[in-house]
Amino acid sequence: MIQKLLSITCLLLGLAILPVHAQSYDGVVQAEILPGWRNSDGSHTAAIRISLNPGWKTYWRAPGDAGIPPRFDWGGSRNLRGLDITWPTPHVFLQNGMRSIGYKQELVLPVRITPKSADKPIRLKAHLDIGVCRDICVPQQITVKAELPPNGKRDARIAAALADRPLSASEAGLRTVTCRLSPTRDGLKLTARIDMPSAGGTEVAVIETVDPEIWIAEGTAKRQGGTLVAETEMMHVEGKPFILDRSTLRFTVLGARYAVDIRGCAG
């Protein structure tokens, strides 16, 4: 597994270095803040809108082995106590024989902001560190900012992105999800049995953990009747032993009809 991790790292570094020797790719992506509206509970719903030139794509929060993970820094914002991102359902792509997960053309990324003072304007400033890809991948750093007034009005683009989120476990009719862990030479093997109706077509199961130091392999997913069986391997990026809390695992099942967001699993 270590050799595979090194190979993937080298691939991503190679993709990032390519633009230095090629033409300028400035202007392939633009970003703005959609100011949104204030909610009855005092929170504020806004969004970051990322627009890409034709044929280009950007990545989901868990981009896959061939993707570049996005990073956001909210430093410089004012009247901001907390912020939650709602990711719309992404698409699955194949690139260089590996899988990546993301969005084509446009991404409207809703954010729900908890202000320190609900009756005052919010200044939202975001530093985006993202990857955009077509034939090659280009890292991009973009800063956007906007004043969010304590009123505003609903924006159909933000509402559509919120409606496009994965279903919750209960909405999808999830019955149970169990995990079995077994040691490997480099870390752990995880086998999850997700008892739920099919999401349609060839389902992809993405597994995440809250610990950024744990690397999770791409894994596989296959149907056994009413159960989706997902398997993957994980290891600490520095090769250290680690403890895995099953309750913090996050499973996203991506299907042809819909996606499902599942939190935690039983032993």
JOFENLIN-V585910 format. One line per field, one symbol per residue. ss: DSSP state (h for helix, s for strand, l for the rest). A space follows every 10 residues. Layout:
ss=???
This chain:
ss=lhhhhhhhhh hhhhhhhhhh hlllllllss ssssssssll lllsssssss ssllllsssl llllllllll sssllllsll lssssslsll sssssllsss sssslsssss ssssllllll lsssssssss ssslllssss ssssssssll lslllhhhhh hhhlslssll lllllsssss sssllllsss ssssslllll lllsssssll lllsssllls ssssllssss ssssssllll lllllhhhls ssssllllss sssllsl
